[in-house]
Each structure stands twice: as C-alpha cells, then as structure tokens.
Amino acid sequence: MAEPNAPDEQQETLAEHVAHDVFSSEKREDIWALIIAGAIFLVSVAFPAQIHAFFSSVLVLF
C-alpha cells in the first residue's frame, strides 16, 4: 500500500543510477575527445609544414 505522504517521484533504481553514471562518463570522454581534436587542429593550422614532415618522414607506419 502506498504511503499518503510519499512524494510522487520514485527513488532512482540501481539500474537507472548505473545508467546515469555510465552516460555521464561517456559525456566526459566525448568532451575530452573534442578538446584533444581541437588542440590537434590548432597545432595543424599553426604548423602545417612540421605536421607534414612528421607524417611523411617520422611516422613511417603508413
């Protein structure tokens, strides 16, 4: 039987709590990925010749 003074909102279940933690973690990872990609873009714009030299001579895996 429901309590008459109970709030309308239900408490967050364990699965919802874990899902919230996972999605906030993924959001944090996405933000860091965007920051790193932006930094690489800025370095590429600022030093295009050095980036070209890096990929053509230093990075020999490709």
PyMOL Python script that loads the backbone (N, CA, C, O; Angstrom):
from pymol import cmd

cmd.read_pdbstr("""\
ATOM      1  N   MET A   1       0.842  -1.172   0.000  1.00  0.00           N
ATOM      2  CA  MET A   1       0.000   0.000   0.000  1.00  0.00           C
ATOM      3  C   MET A   1       0.887   1.234   0.000  1.00  0.00           C
ATOM      4  O   MET A   1       1.891   1.284   0.710  1.00  0.00           O
ATOM      5  N   ALA A   2       0.524   2.206  -0.778  1.00  0.00           N
ATOM      6  CA  ALA A   2       1.317   3.416  -0.900  1.00  0.00           C
ATOM      7  C   ALA A   2       1.096   4.310   0.308  1.00  0.00           C
ATOM      8  O   ALA A   2       0.001   4.381   0.866  1.00  0.00           O
ATOM      9  N   GLU A   3       2.157   4.984   0.692  1.00  0.00           N
ATOM     10  CA  GLU A   3       2.054   5.910   1.815  1.00  0.00           C
ATOM     11  C   GLU A   3       1.401   7.203   1.340  1.00  0.00           C
ATOM     12  O   GLU A   3       1.713   7.674   0.246  1.00  0.00           O
ATOM     13  N   PRO A   4       0.511   7.784   2.123  1.00  0.00           N
ATOM     14  CA  PRO A   4      -0.153   9.004   1.686  1.00  0.00           C
ATOM     15  C   PRO A   4       0.787  10.211   1.640  1.00  0.00           C
ATOM     16  O   PRO A   4       0.536  11.149   0.882  1.00  0.00           O
ATOM     17  N   ASN A   5       1.851  10.209   2.425  1.00  0.00           N
ATOM     18  CA  ASN A   5       2.782  11.333   2.461  1.00  0.00           C
ATOM     19  C   ASN A   5       3.999  11.127   1.567  1.00  0.00           C
ATOM     20  O   ASN A   5       4.908  11.957   1.564  1.00  0.00           O
ATOM     21  N   ALA A   6       4.030  10.030   0.807  1.00  0.00           N
ATOM     22  CA  ALA A   6       5.181   9.735  -0.050  1.00  0.00           C
ATOM     23  C   ALA A   6       5.202  10.706  -1.233  1.00  0.00           C
ATOM     24  O   ALA A   6       4.152  11.060  -1.768  1.00  0.00           O
ATOM     25  N   PRO A   7       6.387  11.129  -1.633  1.00  0.00           N
ATOM     26  CA  PRO A   7       6.478  12.029  -2.788  1.00  0.00           C
ATOM     27  C   PRO A   7       6.073  11.306  -4.064  1.00  0.00           C
ATOM     28  O   PRO A   7       6.150  10.080  -4.142  1.00  0.00           O
ATOM     29  N   ASP A   8       5.642  12.067  -5.059  1.00  0.00           N
ATOM     30  CA  ASP A   8       5.213  11.482  -6.327  1.00  0.00           C
ATOM     31  C   ASP A   8       6.377  10.858  -7.082  1.00  0.00           C
ATOM     32  O   ASP A   8       6.190   9.890  -7.820  1.00  0.00           O
ATOM     33  N   GLU A   9       7.573  11.403  -6.905  1.00  0.00           N
ATOM     34  CA  GLU A   9       8.744  10.882  -7.597  1.00  0.00           C
ATOM     35  C   GLU A   9       9.226   9.602  -6.915  1.00  0.00           C
ATOM     36  O   GLU A   9       9.313   9.522  -5.689  1.00  0.00           O
ATOM     37  N   GLN A  10       9.532   8.613  -7.738  1.00  0.00           N
ATOM     38  CA  GLN A  10      10.068   7.369  -7.203  1.00  0.00           C
ATOM     39  C   GLN A  10      11.569   7.509  -7.044  1.00  0.00           C
ATOM     40  O   GLN A  10      12.213   8.298  -7.735  1.00  0.00           O
ATOM     41  N   GLN A  11      12.109   6.737  -6.131  1.00  0.00           N
ATOM     42  CA  GLN A  11      13.553   6.752  -5.967  1.00  0.00           C
ATOM     43  C   GLN A  11      14.194   6.099  -7.186  1.00  0.00           C
ATOM     44  O   GLN A  11      13.621   5.202  -7.804  1.00  0.00           O
ATOM     45  N   GLU A  12      15.372   6.559  -7.512  1.00  0.00           N
ATOM     46  CA  GLU A  12      16.095   6.039  -8.661  1.00  0.00           C
ATOM     47  C   GLU A  12      16.516   4.599  -8.372  1.00  0.00           C
ATOM     48  O   GLU A  12      17.101   4.320  -7.326  1.00  0.00           O
ATOM     49  N   THR A  13      16.220   3.693  -9.291  1.00  0.00           N
ATOM     50  CA  THR A  13      16.616   2.306  -9.110  1.00  0.00           C
ATOM     51  C   THR A  13      18.111   2.174  -9.348  1.00  0.00           C
ATOM     52  O   THR A  13      18.756   3.097  -9.847  1.00  0.00           O
ATOM     53  N   LEU A  14      18.647   1.033  -8.992  1.00  0.00           N
ATOM     54  CA  LEU A  14      20.076   0.786  -9.173  1.00  0.00           C
ATOM     55  C   LEU A  14      20.452   0.840 -10.649  1.00  0.00           C
ATOM     56  O   LEU A  14      21.489   1.399 -11.008  1.00  0.00           O
ATOM     57  N   ALA A  15      19.606   0.256 -11.512  1.00  0.00           N
ATOM     58  CA  ALA A  15      19.903   0.267 -12.947  1.00  0.00           C
ATOM     59  C   ALA A  15      19.911   1.694 -13.494  1.00  0.00           C
ATOM     60  O   ALA A  15      20.774   2.036 -14.303  1.00  0.00           O
ATOM     61  N   GLU A  16      18.973   2.522 -13.068  1.00  0.00           N
ATOM     62  CA  GLU A  16      18.939   3.906 -13.520  1.00  0.00           C
ATOM     63  C   GLU A  16      20.152   4.669 -13.015  1.00  0.00           C
ATOM     64  O   GLU A  16      20.701   5.510 -13.726  1.00  0.00           O
ATOM     65  N   HIS A  17      20.572   4.378 -11.786  1.00  0.00           N
ATOM     66  CA  HIS A  17      21.746   5.041 -11.216  1.00  0.00           C
ATOM     67  C   HIS A  17      23.003   4.670 -12.001  1.00  0.00           C
ATOM     68  O   HIS A  17      23.820   5.536 -12.314  1.00  0.00           O
ATOM     69  N   VAL A  18      23.157   3.390 -12.316  1.00  0.00           N
ATOM     70  CA  VAL A  18      24.320   2.930 -13.086  1.00  0.00           C
ATOM     71  C   VAL A  18      24.275   3.536 -14.487  1.00  0.00           C
ATOM     72  O   VAL A  18      25.306   3.973 -15.000  1.00  0.00           O
ATOM     73  N   ALA A  19      23.100   3.570 -15.113  1.00  0.00           N
ATOM     74  CA  ALA A  19      22.975   4.149 -16.447  1.00  0.00           C
ATOM     75  C   ALA A  19      23.351   5.630 -16.424  1.00  0.00           C
ATOM     76  O   ALA A  19      24.024   6.115 -17.334  1.00  0.00           O
ATOM     77  N   HIS A  20      22.921   6.338 -15.398  1.00  0.00           N
ATOM     78  CA  HIS A  20      23.269   7.762 -15.282  1.00  0.00           C
ATOM     79  C   HIS A  20      24.776   7.937 -15.152  1.00  0.00           C
ATOM     80  O   HIS A  20      25.352   8.817 -15.790  1.00  0.00           O
ATOM     81  N   ASP A  21      25.421   7.111 -14.335  1.00  0.00           N
ATOM     82  CA  ASP A  21      26.874   7.200 -14.166  1.00  0.00           C
ATOM     83  C   ASP A  21      27.604   6.885 -15.473  1.00  0.00           C
ATOM     84  O   ASP A  21      28.588   7.545 -15.808  1.00  0.00           O
ATOM     85  N   VAL A  22      27.127   5.880 -16.209  1.00  0.00           N
ATOM     86  CA  VAL A  22      27.775   5.489 -17.454  1.00  0.00           C
ATOM     87  C   VAL A  22      27.644   6.600 -18.484  1.00  0.00           C
ATOM     88  O   VAL A  22      28.617   6.939 -19.158  1.00  0.00           O
ATOM     89  N   PHE A  23      26.458   7.167 -18.613  1.00  0.00           N
ATOM     90  CA  PHE A  23      26.261   8.210 -19.617  1.00  0.00           C
ATOM     91  C   PHE A  23      27.023   9.474 -19.265  1.00  0.00           C
ATOM     92  O   PHE A  23      27.519  10.160 -20.159  1.00  0.00           O
ATOM     93  N   SER A  24      27.129   9.799 -17.980  1.00  0.00           N
ATOM     94  CA  SER A  24      27.910  10.982 -17.631  1.00  0.00           C
ATOM     95  C   SER A  24      29.395  10.726 -17.893  1.00  0.00           C
ATOM     96  O   SER A  24      30.131  11.645 -18.251  1.00  0.00           O
ATOM     97  N   SER A  25      29.832   9.479 -17.716  1.00  0.00           N
ATOM     98  CA  SER A  25      31.218   9.127 -18.024  1.00  0.00           C
ATOM     99  C   SER A  25      31.471   9.235 -19.527  1.00  0.00           C
ATOM    100  O   SER A  25      32.510   9.744 -19.949  1.00  0.00           O
ATOM    101  N   GLU A  26      30.521   8.757 -20.334  1.00  0.00           N
ATOM    102  CA  GLU A  26      30.672   8.859 -21.780  1.00  0.00           C
ATOM    103  C   GLU A  26      30.671  10.308 -22.226  1.00  0.00           C
ATOM    104  O   GLU A  26      31.407  10.676 -23.142  1.00  0.00           O
ATOM    105  N   LYS A  27      29.858  11.131 -21.594  1.00  0.00           N
ATOM    106  CA  LYS A  27      29.827  12.554 -21.938  1.00  0.00           C
ATOM    107  C   LYS A  27      31.175  13.194 -21.624  1.00  0.00           C
ATOM    108  O   LYS A  27      31.674  14.005 -22.403  1.00  0.00           O
ATOM    109  N   ARG A  28      31.763  12.836 -20.494  1.00  0.00           N
ATOM    110  CA  ARG A  28      33.078  13.364 -20.119  1.00  0.00           C
ATOM    111  C   ARG A  28      34.127  12.935 -21.138  1.00  0.00           C
ATOM    112  O   ARG A  28      34.974  13.737 -21.529  1.00  0.00           O
ATOM    113  N   GLU A  29      34.079  11.675 -21.570  1.00  0.00           N
ATOM    114  CA  GLU A  29      35.025  11.188 -22.569  1.00  0.00           C
ATOM    115  C   GLU A  29      34.846  11.914 -23.892  1.00  0.00           C
ATOM    116  O   GLU A  29      35.828  12.230 -24.564  1.00  0.00           O
ATOM    117  N   ASP A  30      33.594  12.182 -24.276  1.00  0.00           N
ATOM    118  CA  ASP A  30      33.344  12.915 -25.517  1.00  0.00           C
ATOM    119  C   ASP A  30      33.897  14.327 -25.449  1.00  0.00           C
ATOM    120  O   ASP A  30      34.454  14.826 -26.427  1.00  0.00           O
ATOM    121  N   ILE A  31      33.748  14.968 -24.311  1.00  0.00           N
ATOM    122  CA  ILE A  31      34.266  16.327 -24.154  1.00  0.00           C
ATOM    123  C   ILE A  31      35.782  16.324 -24.263  1.00  0.00           C
ATOM    124  O   ILE A  31      36.352  17.196 -24.920  1.00  0.00           O
ATOM    125  N   TRP A  32      36.450  15.358 -23.632  1.00  0.00           N
ATOM    126  CA  TRP A  32      37.910  15.283 -23.734  1.00  0.00           C
ATOM    127  C   TRP A  32      38.346  14.987 -25.163  1.00  0.00           C
ATOM    128  O   TRP A  32      39.353  15.525 -25.624  1.00  0.00           O
ATOM    129  N   ALA A  33      37.604  14.139 -25.870  1.00  0.00           N
ATOM    130  CA  ALA A  33      37.941  13.846 -27.267  1.00  0.00           C
ATOM    131  C   ALA A  33      37.839  15.101 -28.122  1.00  0.00           C
ATOM    132  O   ALA A  33      38.680  15.332 -28.990  1.00  0.00           O
ATOM    133  N   LEU A  34      36.813  15.912 -27.882  1.00  0.00           N
ATOM    134  CA  LEU A  34      36.677  17.167 -28.633  1.00  0.00           C
ATOM    135  C   LEU A  34      37.797  18.138 -28.306  1.00  0.00           C
ATOM    136  O   LEU A  34      38.295  18.828 -29.195  1.00  0.00           O
ATOM    137  N   ILE A  35      38.201  18.202 -27.044  1.00  0.00           N
ATOM    138  CA  ILE A  35      39.299  19.087 -26.643  1.00  0.00           C
ATOM    139  C   ILE A  35      40.600  18.662 -27.319  1.00  0.00           C
ATOM    140  O   ILE A  35      41.340  19.501 -27.833  1.00  0.00           O
ATOM    141  N   ILE A  36      40.877  17.361 -27.318  1.00  0.00           N
ATOM    142  CA  ILE A  36      42.102  16.856 -27.935  1.00  0.00           C
ATOM    143  C   ILE A  36      42.075  17.080 -29.441  1.00  0.00           C
ATOM    144  O   ILE A  36      43.078  17.493 -30.023  1.00  0.00           O
ATOM    145  N   ALA A  37      40.933  16.810 -30.080  1.00  0.00           N
ATOM    146  CA  ALA A  37      40.822  17.027 -31.523  1.00  0.00           C
ATOM    147  C   ALA A  37      40.992  18.503 -31.855  1.00  0.00           C
ATOM    148  O   ALA A  37      41.630  18.839 -32.853  1.00  0.00           O
ATOM    149  N   GLY A  38      40.438  19.381 -31.046  1.00  0.00           N
ATOM    150  CA  GLY A  38      40.593  20.818 -31.271  1.00  0.00           C
ATOM    151  C   GLY A  38      42.038  21.252 -31.130  1.00  0.00           C
ATOM    152  O   GLY A  38      42.523  22.069 -31.914  1.00  0.00           O
ATOM    153  N   ALA A  39      42.729  20.712 -30.136  1.00  0.00           N
ATOM    154  CA  ALA A  39      44.141  21.057 -29.948  1.00  0.00           C
ATOM    155  C   ALA A  39      44.976  20.584 -31.132  1.00  0.00           C
ATOM    156  O   ALA A  39      45.857  21.305 -31.601  1.00  0.00           O
ATOM    157  N   ILE A  40      44.703  19.382 -31.611  1.00  0.00           N
ATOM    158  CA  ILE A  40      45.432  18.867 -32.778  1.00  0.00           C
ATOM    159  C   ILE A  40      45.144  19.716 -34.005  1.00  0.00           C
ATOM    160  O   ILE A  40      46.044  19.979 -34.802  1.00  0.00           O
ATOM    161  N   PHE A  41      43.897  20.147 -34.164  1.00  0.00           N
ATOM    162  CA  PHE A  41      43.547  21.006 -35.292  1.00  0.00           C
ATOM    163  C   PHE A  41      44.305  22.330 -35.217  1.00  0.00           C
ATOM    164  O   PHE A  41      44.842  22.797 -36.222  1.00  0.00           O
ATOM    165  N   LEU A  42      44.351  22.930 -34.039  1.00  0.00           N
ATOM    166  CA  LEU A  42      45.054  24.204 -33.895  1.00  0.00           C
ATOM    167  C   LEU A  42      46.541  24.062 -34.179  1.00  0.00           C
ATOM    168  O   LEU A  42      47.137  24.930 -34.817  1.00  0.00           O
ATOM    169  N   VAL A  43      47.145  22.974 -33.713  1.00  0.00           N
ATOM    170  CA  VAL A  43      48.571  22.735 -33.987  1.00  0.00           C
ATOM    171  C   VAL A  43      48.786  22.522 -35.488  1.00  0.00           C
ATOM    172  O   VAL A  43      49.779  22.984 -36.050  1.00  0.00           O
ATOM    173  N   SER A  44      47.848  21.820 -36.131  1.00  0.00           N
ATOM    174  CA  SER A  44      47.961  21.586 -37.572  1.00  0.00           C
ATOM    175  C   SER A  44      47.849  22.880 -38.362  1.00  0.00           C
ATOM    176  O   SER A  44      48.534  23.054 -39.370  1.00  0.00           O
ATOM    177  N   VAL A  45      46.989  23.789 -37.913  1.00  0.00           N
ATOM    178  CA  VAL A  45      46.836  25.073 -38.604  1.00  0.00           C
ATOM    179  C   VAL A  45      48.052  25.960 -38.357  1.00  0.00           C
ATOM    180  O   VAL A  45      48.502  26.671 -39.255  1.00  0.00           O
ATOM    181  N   ALA A  46      48.577  25.915 -37.142  1.00  0.00           N
ATOM    182  CA  ALA A  46      49.704  26.788 -36.795  1.00  0.00           C
ATOM    183  C   ALA A  46      51.021  26.321 -37.429  1.00  0.00           C
ATOM    184  O   ALA A  46      51.852  27.144 -37.811  1.00  0.00           O
ATOM    185  N   PHE A  47      51.208  25.014 -37.539  1.00  0.00           N
ATOM    186  CA  PHE A  47      52.478  24.473 -38.042  1.00  0.00           C
ATOM    187  C   PHE A  47      52.229  23.417 -39.129  1.00  0.00           C
ATOM    188  O   PHE A  47      52.510  22.240 -38.904  1.00  0.00           O
ATOM    189  N   PRO A  48      51.719  23.804 -40.281  1.00  0.00           N
ATOM    190  CA  PRO A  48      51.391  22.789 -41.304  1.00  0.00           C
ATOM    191  C   PRO A  48      52.617  22.082 -41.882  1.00  0.00           C
ATOM    192  O   PRO A  48      52.557  20.887 -42.171  1.00  0.00           O
ATOM    193  N   ALA A  49      53.720  22.798 -42.052  1.00  0.00           N
ATOM    194  CA  ALA A  49      54.915  22.173 -42.638  1.00  0.00           C
ATOM    195  C   ALA A  49      55.496  21.120 -41.695  1.00  0.00           C
ATOM    196  O   ALA A  49      55.916  20.051 -42.137  1.00  0.00           O
ATOM    197  N   GLN A  50      55.520  21.422 -40.411  1.00  0.00           N
ATOM    198  CA  GLN A  50      56.061  20.472 -39.451  1.00  0.00           C
ATOM    199  C   GLN A  50      55.164  19.233 -39.327  1.00  0.00           C
ATOM    200  O   GLN A  50      55.662  18.119 -39.161  1.00  0.00           O
ATOM    201  N   ILE A  51      53.867  19.424 -39.406  1.00  0.00           N
ATOM    202  CA  ILE A  51      52.939  18.287 -39.348  1.00  0.00           C
ATOM    203  C   ILE A  51      53.122  17.418 -40.591  1.00  0.00           C
ATOM    204  O   ILE A  51      53.125  16.191 -40.493  1.00  0.00           O
ATOM    205  N   HIS A  52      53.274  18.045 -41.756  1.00  0.00           N
ATOM    206  CA  HIS A  52      53.516  17.284 -42.988  1.00  0.00           C
ATOM    207  C   HIS A  52      54.827  16.510 -42.894  1.00  0.00           C
ATOM    208  O   HIS A  52      54.887  15.347 -43.294  1.00  0.00           O
ATOM    209  N   ALA A  53      55.871  17.137 -42.374  1.00  0.00           N
ATOM    210  CA  ALA A  53      57.153  16.455 -42.220  1.00  0.00           C
ATOM    211  C   ALA A  53      57.039  15.298 -41.235  1.00  0.00           C
ATOM    212  O   ALA A  53      57.646  14.247 -41.435  1.00  0.00           O
ATOM    213  N   PHE A  54      56.273  15.488 -40.188  1.00  0.00           N
ATOM    214  CA  PHE A  54      56.087  14.420 -39.202  1.00  0.00           C
ATOM    215  C   PHE A  54      55.436  13.206 -39.847  1.00  0.00           C
ATOM    216  O   PHE A  54      55.893  12.079 -39.655  1.00  0.00           O
ATOM    217  N   PHE A  55      54.364  13.430 -40.615  1.00  0.00           N
ATOM    218  CA  PHE A  55      53.668  12.300 -41.207  1.00  0.00           C
ATOM    219  C   PHE A  55      54.422  11.704 -42.402  1.00  0.00           C
ATOM    220  O   PHE A  55      54.239  10.526 -42.710  1.00  0.00           O
ATOM    221  N   SER A  56      55.248  12.474 -43.065  1.00  0.00           N
ATOM    222  CA  SER A  56      55.956  11.922 -44.218  1.00  0.00           C
ATOM    223  C   SER A  56      57.270  11.242 -43.867  1.00  0.00           C
ATOM    224  O   SER A  56      57.667  10.287 -44.533  1.00  0.00           O
ATOM    225  N   SER A  57      57.958  11.726 -42.816  1.00  0.00           N
ATOM    226  CA  SER A  57      59.267  11.127 -42.537  1.00  0.00           C
ATOM    227  C   SER A  57      59.339  10.437 -41.177  1.00  0.00           C
ATOM    228  O   SER A  57      59.901   9.347 -41.072  1.00  0.00           O
ATOM    229  N   VAL A  58      58.794  11.038 -40.162  1.00  0.00           N
ATOM    230  CA  VAL A  58      58.934  10.478 -38.813  1.00  0.00           C
ATOM    231  C   VAL A  58      57.981   9.309 -38.608  1.00  0.00           C
ATOM    232  O   VAL A  58      58.361   8.274 -38.061  1.00  0.00           O
ATOM    233  N   LEU A  59      56.762   9.481 -39.043  1.00  0.00           N
ATOM    234  CA  LEU A  59      55.754   8.447 -38.842  1.00  0.00           C
ATOM    235  C   LEU A  59      55.811   7.499 -40.039  1.00  0.00           C
ATOM    236  O   LEU A  59      55.160   7.735 -41.057  1.00  0.00           O
ATOM    237  N   VAL A  60      56.579   6.443 -39.913  1.00  0.00           N
ATOM    238  CA  VAL A  60      56.816   5.546 -41.049  1.00  0.00           C
ATOM    239  C   VAL A  60      55.868   4.348 -41.057  1.00  0.00           C
ATOM    240  O   VAL A  60      56.046   3.440 -41.869  1.00  0.00           O
ATOM    241  N   LEU A  61      54.894   4.320 -40.201  1.00  0.00           N
ATOM    242  CA  LEU A  61      53.967   3.185 -40.172  1.00  0.00           C
ATOM    243  C   LEU A  61      53.023   3.193 -41.364  1.00  0.00           C
ATOM    244  O   LEU A  61      52.484   2.151 -41.736  1.00  0.00           O
ATOM    245  N   PHE A  62      52.823   4.347 -41.957  1.00  0.00           N
ATOM    246  CA  PHE A  62      51.858   4.437 -43.061  1.00  0.00           C
ATOM    247  C   PHE A  62      52.597   4.573 -44.332  1.00  0.00           C
ATOM    248  O   PHE A  62      51.985   4.665 -45.395  1.00  0.00           O
TER     249      PHE A  62
END
""", "prot")
cmd.dss("prot")
cmd.show_as("cartoon", "prot")
cmd.util.cbc("prot")
cmd.orient("prot")
